Amino acid sequence: MLAKQYSHRLPSTYDMGIIRERATRRGPLWDATEGLGFKAFVVRERGRYGATANVYSAVYLWLDAGQTADFFMGSRFQNVIDDFGRPDVETWLPLDARKGPAQRALALYREEQPIGDQDNRAELRATLIEQNRRIAEQDDTVAVVSALDVANWKLIRFTLSSSAPVAAAGRTVYEVLHLARPGVASLK
């Protein structure tokens, strides 16, 4: 498995309706993508849920690393490059991925936790897995994924929620425009 995200910062005057239309048009093309756990088409709109800028982003959980490579080297990613330029892509090693009972996502939350030099990584992982288990049991959880950023030594957690987005300290809030979820049923 691989988790990844890339984002495009947009001008403050950008018509976010263009992005909403893009997600409506392109999102369903991902609904049956082989090797994909999920792809969330998400936005942060300036002035909403703590956002200070307009951002269009995609968050993925790939179940098959080979399919990830096919995506990056194929026409689907070329569409992204053609429309927005070549983005920086954050890529992480998933440590735990779980499905929840909810089906439709309205919000995606990203949390980060640095790993200190003296931190017990095994204990951090065990705690993370237990936290994910509890999050996955909540009625509004679609999926929760925690991953390791080995380049920057931090833990990343993404929670897809069926509840409306709510700004909160310590997490980045995204509005979900479309969630393709062909492999979510295979998660724990």
C-alpha positions as CSV (number, residue, x, y, z in Angstrom):
1,M,0.0,0.0,0.0
2,L,1.0,3.6,-0.6
3,A,-0.7,6.8,0.5
4,K,-0.1,10.1,-1.3
5,Q,-1.3,13.6,-1.7
6,Y,-0.6,16.4,-4.1
7,S,-2.0,19.9,-3.9
8,H,-2.4,22.9,-6.2
9,R,-2.5,26.4,-4.5
10,L,-4.9,28.6,-6.5
11,P,-5.2,32.4,-6.6
12,S,-7.5,34.0,-4.1
13,T,-9.8,35.2,-6.9
14,Y,-9.9,31.7,-8.5
15,D,-13.5,30.5,-9.4
16,M,-13.7,27.4,-7.2
17,G,-16.8,26.4,-9.2
18,I,-14.3,25.3,-11.9
19,I,-12.7,22.9,-9.5
20,R,-16.1,21.7,-8.2
21,E,-17.2,21.0,-11.8
22,R,-13.9,19.2,-12.5
23,A,-14.4,16.9,-9.6
24,T,-18.0,16.2,-10.6
25,R,-16.9,15.4,-14.1
26,R,-13.7,13.4,-13.4
27,G,-14.4,11.9,-10.0
28,P,-16.7,9.0,-11.3
29,L,-13.9,8.0,-13.7
30,W,-12.0,6.7,-10.6
31,D,-14.9,4.8,-9.0
32,A,-13.8,1.4,-10.4
33,T,-10.0,2.0,-10.6
34,E,-8.1,-1.3,-10.1
35,G,-5.6,-1.2,-7.2
36,L,-7.1,1.9,-5.6
37,G,-8.4,2.0,-2.1
38,F,-9.8,5.5,-2.5
39,K,-9.1,8.8,-4.1
40,A,-10.6,11.9,-2.4
41,F,-11.0,15.0,-4.6
42,V,-10.8,17.8,-1.9
43,V,-10.6,21.5,-1.6
44,R,-9.7,24.2,1.0
45,E,-11.6,27.4,0.2
46,R,-10.2,30.6,1.5
47,G,-12.3,31.8,4.5
48,R,-13.9,28.4,5.1
49,Y,-13.0,25.9,7.9
50,G,-9.8,27.8,8.7
51,A,-8.4,27.9,5.2
52,T,-6.3,31.0,4.4
53,A,-5.9,30.1,0.7
54,N,-7.7,28.3,-2.1
55,V,-6.2,24.8,-2.6
56,Y,-7.3,21.9,-4.8
57,S,-5.9,18.5,-3.7
58,A,-6.1,14.8,-4.3
59,V,-5.5,12.2,-1.5
60,Y,-5.0,8.6,-2.4
61,L,-4.7,5.3,-0.8
62,W,-3.3,2.8,-3.3
63,L,-3.6,-0.9,-2.4
64,D,-1.2,-1.9,-5.2
65,A,2.1,-0.1,-5.7
66,G,2.3,-1.2,-9.3
67,Q,-1.0,0.6,-10.1
68,T,0.5,3.7,-8.4
69,A,3.4,3.6,-10.8
70,D,1.1,3.1,-13.8
71,F,-0.8,6.2,-12.7
72,F,2.3,8.4,-12.4
73,M,3.6,7.2,-15.7
74,G,0.4,7.3,-17.6
75,S,-2.2,9.6,-19.1
76,R,-4.2,10.1,-16.0
77,F,-1.4,12.0,-14.3
78,Q,-0.6,13.7,-17.5
79,N,-4.0,15.3,-17.3
80,V,-3.0,16.8,-13.9
81,I,0.3,18.1,-15.3
82,D,-1.5,19.6,-18.4
83,D,-4.0,21.4,-16.3
84,F,-2.0,22.5,-13.2
85,G,1.7,21.8,-13.8
86,R,3.8,19.1,-12.2
87,P,3.0,19.1,-8.4
88,D,5.1,18.1,-5.5
89,V,3.8,14.7,-4.4
90,E,3.9,13.6,-0.8
91,T,4.1,9.9,-0.5
92,W,3.8,7.8,2.7
93,L,4.0,4.2,3.9
94,P,0.6,3.3,5.4
95,L,0.8,1.8,8.9
96,D,-2.9,1.2,9.4
97,A,-6.0,1.6,7.2
98,R,-9.5,0.9,8.3
99,K,-13.0,1.4,7.0
100,G,-15.8,2.8,9.0
101,P,-19.6,2.4,8.7
102,A,-20.3,5.6,6.8
103,Q,-20.6,5.6,3.0
104,R,-20.4,9.2,1.8
105,A,-17.6,11.6,2.8
106,L,-18.1,15.3,3.2
107,A,-14.9,16.1,5.1
108,L,-11.3,14.9,5.1
109,Y,-9.1,15.7,8.1
110,R,-5.3,15.6,8.0
111,E,-3.3,15.4,11.2
112,E,0.5,15.3,11.6
113,Q,2.5,14.1,14.6
114,P,6.3,14.5,14.6
115,I,8.4,11.5,15.7
116,G,11.2,12.6,18.1
117,D,14.6,11.1,18.1
118,Q,13.9,9.5,21.5
119,D,10.3,8.4,20.8
120,N,9.5,4.7,21.1
121,R,8.3,4.1,17.5
122,A,6.7,0.7,18.4
123,E,4.7,2.4,21.2
124,L,3.7,5.2,18.8
125,R,2.5,2.7,16.2
126,A,0.5,0.7,18.8
127,T,-1.2,3.9,20.0
128,L,-1.9,5.0,16.5
129,I,-3.5,1.7,15.6
130,E,-5.7,1.8,18.7
131,Q,-6.7,5.4,17.9
132,N,-7.6,4.4,14.4
133,R,-9.7,1.5,15.6
134,R,-11.7,3.9,17.8
135,I,-12.1,6.4,15.0
136,A,-13.2,3.7,12.6
137,E,-16.0,2.7,15.0
138,Q,-17.6,6.1,14.9
139,D,-20.8,6.4,12.9
140,D,-19.6,9.2,10.7
141,T,-16.2,7.6,9.7
142,V,-15.9,6.4,6.1
143,A,-12.2,5.5,6.4
144,V,-9.1,6.3,8.5
145,V,-5.5,5.9,7.3
146,S,-2.3,6.5,9.3
147,A,1.0,6.5,7.5
148,L,4.7,7.1,8.1
149,D,6.6,10.0,6.5
150,V,10.1,8.6,6.6
151,A,11.6,11.6,4.8
152,N,10.4,14.0,7.6
153,W,9.9,11.5,10.5
154,K,6.3,12.2,11.2
155,L,3.0,10.3,11.3
156,I,0.2,11.4,9.1
157,R,-3.5,10.6,9.7
158,F,-6.3,11.1,7.2
159,T,-9.9,10.7,8.4
160,L,-12.8,10.7,5.9
161,S,-16.0,11.8,7.6
162,S,-19.6,11.8,6.5
163,S,-20.2,14.8,8.9
164,A,-19.9,18.4,7.6
165,P,-16.4,19.9,7.9
166,V,-15.5,21.5,11.2
167,A,-12.4,23.6,11.8
168,A,-10.3,22.4,14.7
169,A,-6.8,23.1,16.0
170,G,-4.2,20.6,15.1
171,R,-5.7,19.4,11.9
172,T,-6.2,20.6,8.3
173,V,-9.7,20.5,7.1
174,Y,-10.7,19.7,3.5
175,E,-14.1,19.6,1.9
176,V,-14.7,16.4,-0.1
177,L,-16.0,17.0,-3.6
178,H,-15.9,13.4,-4.7
179,L,-14.7,10.2,-3.1
180,A,-13.9,7.3,-5.4
181,R,-13.8,4.3,-3.1
182,P,-13.3,1.1,-5.2
183,G,-11.2,-0.7,-2.5
184,V,-12.5,0.7,0.8
185,A,-14.4,-2.5,1.4
186,S,-11.2,-4.5,1.6
187,L,-9.8,-2.4,4.5
188,K,-9.9,-3.7,8.1
